[in-house]
Amino acid sequence: MEFSREMITQHFYMAVDQAAKKLGVGLSSLKRQCRAMGIKRWPSRKLNSLQELIKHFQDENAGEKSDPNTQEIIRRLEVLKRQVEENPDFELPINIKKLRQRAFKAKYKKKKKTVNLVLSL
């Protein structure tokens, strides 16, 4: 069974095994077709990571009036997300990787602080 690039692109946000199941083909078959189309790696982790980063900045900026710097970061992240959707092998810039790491650390520290408060009660 042959798939168009558009059909496969619609499933990029799923794990590759879930996408294969949804499309009704085996995992190896889907991977073979992707490689034939020039898609070397399944982009779900990269796309979901960018989506989480966008959500992080939107949540961070939700309570107060809109910060222009944060809005610019969100806009750039959405552009990168579209680029990855068009070209799954697109390499994210190093500054985005560092931004992702800082956001993860901030989220972890916030969660740790909440857990400590709960434990102290």
C-alpha positions as protocol buffer text, in pm:
chain_id: "A"
residue {
  index: 1
  type: MET
  ca { x: 0 y: 0 z: 0 }
}
residue {
  index: 2
  type: GLU
  ca { x: 141 y: 334 z: -105 }
}
residue {
  index: 3
  type: PHE
  ca { x: 87 y: 654 z: 92 }
}
residue {
  index: 4
  type: SER
  ca { x: 120 y: 1014 z: -13 }
}
residue {
  index: 5
  type: ARG
  ca { x: 345 y: 1244 z: 183 }
}
residue {
  index: 6
  type: GLU
  ca { x: 38 y: 1436 z: 303 }
}
residue {
  index: 7
  type: MET
  ca { x: -116 y: 1121 z: 450 }
}
residue {
  index: 8
  type: ILE
  ca { x: 203 y: 1044 z: 641 }
}
residue {
  index: 9
  type: THR
  ca { x: 251 y: 1406 z: 749 }
}
residue {
  index: 10
  type: GLN
  ca { x: -89 y: 1404 z: 921 }
}
residue {
  index: 11
  type: HIS
  ca { x: 43 y: 1138 z: 1159 }
}
residue {
  index: 12
  type: PHE
  ca { x: 376 y: 1302 z: 1250 }
}
residue {
  index: 13
  type: TYR
  ca { x: 257 y: 1390 z: 1602 }
}
residue {
  index: 14
  type: MET
  ca { x: 198 y: 1024 z: 1688 }
}
residue {
  index: 15
  type: ALA
  ca { x: 465 y: 772 z: 1776 }
}
residue {
  index: 16
  type: VAL
  ca { x: 574 y: 585 z: 1463 }
}
residue {
  index: 17
  type: ASP
  ca { x: 422 y: 253 z: 1579 }
}
residue {
  index: 18
  type: GLN
  ca { x: 87 y: 422 z: 1650 }
}
residue {
  index: 19
  type: ALA
  ca { x: 98 y: 593 z: 1309 }
}
residue {
  index: 20
  type: ALA
  ca { x: 163 y: 260 z: 1137 }
}
residue {
  index: 21
  type: LYS
  ca { x: -130 y: 104 z: 1321 }
}
residue {
  index: 22
  type: LYS
  ca { x: -358 y: 397 z: 1232 }
}
residue {
  index: 23
  type: LEU
  ca { x: -255 y: 373 z: 865 }
}
residue {
  index: 24
  type: GLY
  ca { x: -308 y: -3 z: 869 }
}
residue {
  index: 25
  type: VAL
  ca { x: 45 y: -106 z: 771 }
}
residue {
  index: 26
  type: GLY
  ca { x: 337 y: -266 z: 946 }
}
residue {
  index: 27
  type: LEU
  ca { x: 604 y: -58 z: 1111 }
}
residue {
  index: 28
  type: SER
  ca { x: 877 y: -174 z: 873 }
}
residue {
  index: 29
  type: SER
  ca { x: 659 y: -97 z: 574 }
}
residue {
  index: 30
  type: LEU
  ca { x: 591 y: 257 z: 697 }
}
residue {
  index: 31
  type: LYS
  ca { x: 959 y: 317 z: 767 }
}
residue {
  index: 32
  type: ARG
  ca { x: 1052 y: 186 z: 421 }
}
residue {
  index: 33
  type: GLN
  ca { x: 804 y: 423 z: 255 }
}
residue {
  index: 34
  type: CYS
  ca { x: 928 y: 714 z: 466 }
}
residue {
  index: 35
  type: ARG
  ca { x: 1288 y: 647 z: 367 }
}
residue {
  index: 36
  type: ALA
  ca { x: 1181 y: 631 z: 1 }
}
residue {
  index: 37
  type: MET
  ca { x: 1026 y: 979 z: 46 }
}
residue {
  index: 38
  type: GLY
  ca { x: 1344 y: 1109 z: 208 }
}
residue {
  index: 39
  type: ILE
  ca { x: 1222 y: 1102 z: 569 }
}
residue {
  index: 40
  type: LYS
  ca { x: 1510 y: 951 z: 765 }
}
residue {
  index: 41
  type: ARG
  ca { x: 1371 y: 989 z: 1119 }
}
residue {
  index: 42
  type: TRP
  ca { x: 1015 y: 1001 z: 1246 }
}
residue {
  index: 43
  type: PRO
  ca { x: 966 y: 1358 z: 1381 }
}
residue {
  index: 44
  type: SER
  ca { x: 709 y: 1305 z: 1657 }
}
residue {
  index: 45
  type: ARG
  ca { x: 948 y: 1366 z: 1947 }
}
residue {
  index: 46
  type: LYS
  ca { x: 1087 y: 1681 z: 1788 }
}
residue {
  index: 47
  type: LEU
  ca { x: 741 y: 1818 z: 1705 }
}
residue {
  index: 48
  type: ASN
  ca { x: 597 y: 1734 z: 2046 }
}
residue {
  index: 49
  type: SER
  ca { x: 898 y: 1895 z: 2211 }
}
residue {
  index: 50
  type: LEU
  ca { x: 845 y: 2216 z: 2012 }
}
residue {
  index: 51
  type: GLN
  ca { x: 473 y: 2209 z: 2095 }
}
residue {
  index: 52
  type: GLU
  ca { x: 551 y: 2173 z: 2468 }
}
residue {
  index: 53
  type: LEU
  ca { x: 796 y: 2462 z: 2445 }
}
residue {
  index: 54
  type: ILE
  ca { x: 533 y: 2682 z: 2279 }
}
residue {
  index: 55
  type: LYS
  ca { x: 282 y: 2583 z: 2548 }
}
residue {
  index: 56
  type: HIS
  ca { x: 538 y: 2663 z: 2821 }
}
residue {
  index: 57
  type: PHE
  ca { x: 584 y: 3019 z: 2692 }
}
residue {
  index: 58
  type: GLN
  ca { x: 213 y: 3070 z: 2637 }
}
residue {
  index: 59
  type: ASP
  ca { x: 139 y: 2958 z: 2993 }
}
residue {
  index: 60
  type: GLU
  ca { x: 422 y: 3171 z: 3130 }
}
residue {
  index: 61
  type: ASN
  ca { x: 282 y: 3477 z: 2954 }
}
residue {
  index: 62
  type: ALA
  ca { x: -90 y: 3408 z: 3014 }
}
residue {
  index: 63
  type: GLY
  ca { x: -155 y: 3598 z: 3339 }
}
residue {
  index: 64
  type: GLU
  ca { x: -1 y: 3932 z: 3253 }
}
residue {
  index: 65
  type: LYS
  ca { x: -15 y: 4160 z: 2955 }
}
residue {
  index: 66
  type: SER
  ca { x: 160 y: 4028 z: 2652 }
}
residue {
  index: 67
  type: ASP
  ca { x: 541 y: 4048 z: 2663 }
}
residue {
  index: 68
  type: PRO
  ca { x: 675 y: 4128 z: 2312 }
}
residue {
  index: 69
  type: ASN
  ca { x: 987 y: 3915 z: 2363 }
}
residue {
  index: 70
  type: THR
  ca { x: 783 y: 3611 z: 2462 }
}
residue {
  index: 71
  type: GLN
  ca { x: 547 y: 3666 z: 2169 }
}
residue {
  index: 72
  type: GLU
  ca { x: 848 y: 3676 z: 1935 }
}
residue {
  index: 73
  type: ILE
  ca { x: 984 y: 3351 z: 2083 }
}
residue {
  index: 74
  type: ILE
  ca { x: 645 y: 3183 z: 2036 }
}
residue {
  index: 75
  type: ARG
  ca { x: 626 y: 3308 z: 1677 }
}
residue {
  index: 76
  type: ARG
  ca { x: 975 y: 3175 z: 1597 }
}
residue {
  index: 77
  type: LEU
  ca { x: 897 y: 2839 z: 1758 }
}
residue {
  index: 78
  type: GLU
  ca { x: 583 y: 2806 z: 1546 }
}
residue {
  index: 79
  type: VAL
  ca { x: 787 y: 2882 z: 1233 }
}
residue {
  index: 80
  type: LEU
  ca { x: 1035 y: 2611 z: 1333 }
}
residue {
  index: 81
  type: LYS
  ca { x: 750 y: 2368 z: 1394 }
}
residue {
  index: 82
  type: ARG
  ca { x: 619 y: 2428 z: 1040 }
}
residue {
  index: 83
  type: GLN
  ca { x: 970 y: 2376 z: 901 }
}
residue {
  index: 84
  type: VAL
  ca { x: 998 y: 2042 z: 1080 }
}
residue {
  index: 85
  type: GLU
  ca { x: 654 y: 1941 z: 948 }
}
residue {
  index: 86
  type: GLU
  ca { x: 771 y: 2019 z: 594 }
}
residue {
  index: 87
  type: ASN
  ca { x: 1116 y: 1864 z: 638 }
}
residue {
  index: 88
  type: PRO
  ca { x: 1133 y: 1614 z: 927 }
}
residue {
  index: 89
  type: ASP
  ca { x: 1513 y: 1598 z: 901 }
}
residue {
  index: 90
  type: PHE
  ca { x: 1540 y: 1971 z: 972 }
}
residue {
  index: 91
  type: GLU
  ca { x: 1801 y: 2023 z: 1243 }
}
residue {
  index: 92
  type: LEU
  ca { x: 1691 y: 2253 z: 1525 }
}
residue {
  index: 93
  type: PRO
  ca { x: 1931 y: 2541 z: 1597 }
}
residue {
  index: 94
  type: ILE
  ca { x: 2148 y: 2504 z: 1908 }
}
residue {
  index: 95
  type: ASN
  ca { x: 1982 y: 2805 z: 2075 }
}
residue {
  index: 96
  type: ILE
  ca { x: 1644 y: 2630 z: 2054 }
}
residue {
  index: 97
  type: LYS
  ca { x: 1792 y: 2318 z: 2211 }
}
residue {
  index: 98
  type: LYS
  ca { x: 1930 y: 2532 z: 2495 }
}
residue {
  index: 99
  type: LEU
  ca { x: 1596 y: 2711 z: 2532 }
}
residue {
  index: 100
  type: ARG
  ca { x: 1422 y: 2374 z: 2554 }
}
residue {
  index: 101
  type: GLN
  ca { x: 1664 y: 2263 z: 2825 }
}
residue {
  index: 102
  type: ARG
  ca { x: 1610 y: 2583 z: 3029 }
}
residue {
  index: 103
  type: ALA
  ca { x: 1232 y: 2546 z: 3003 }
}
residue {
  index: 104
  type: PHE
  ca { x: 1256 y: 2184 z: 3118 }
}
residue {
  index: 105
  type: LYS
  ca { x: 1471 y: 2282 z: 3416 }
}
residue {
  index: 106
  type: ALA
  ca { x: 1232 y: 2563 z: 3511 }
}
residue {
  index: 107
  type: LYS
  ca { x: 936 y: 2323 z: 3493 }
}
residue {
  index: 108
  type: TYR
  ca { x: 1124 y: 2067 z: 3702 }
}
residue {
  index: 109
  type: LYS
  ca { x: 1217 y: 2322 z: 3970 }
}
residue {
  index: 110
  type: LYS
  ca { x: 857 y: 2444 z: 3985 }
}
residue {
  index: 111
  type: LYS
  ca { x: 730 y: 2087 z: 4024 }
}
residue {
  index: 112
  type: LYS
  ca { x: 992 y: 2012 z: 4290 }
}
residue {
  index: 113
  type: LYS
  ca { x: 894 y: 2322 z: 4486 }
}
residue {
  index: 114
  type: THR
  ca { x: 526 y: 2218 z: 4475 }
}
residue {
  index: 115
  type: VAL
  ca { x: 611 y: 1867 z: 4596 }
}
residue {
  index: 116
  type: ASN
  ca { x: 816 y: 2008 z: 4884 }
}
residue {
  index: 117
  type: LEU
  ca { x: 524 y: 2227 z: 4989 }
}
residue {
  index: 118
  type: VAL
  ca { x: 287 y: 1931 z: 4986 }
}
residue {
  index: 119
  type: LEU
  ca { x: 532 y: 1718 z: 5186 }
}
residue {
  index: 120
  type: SER
  ca { x: 575 y: 1992 z: 5448 }
}
residue {
  index: 121
  type: LEU
  ca { x: 198 y: 2003 z: 5511 }
}
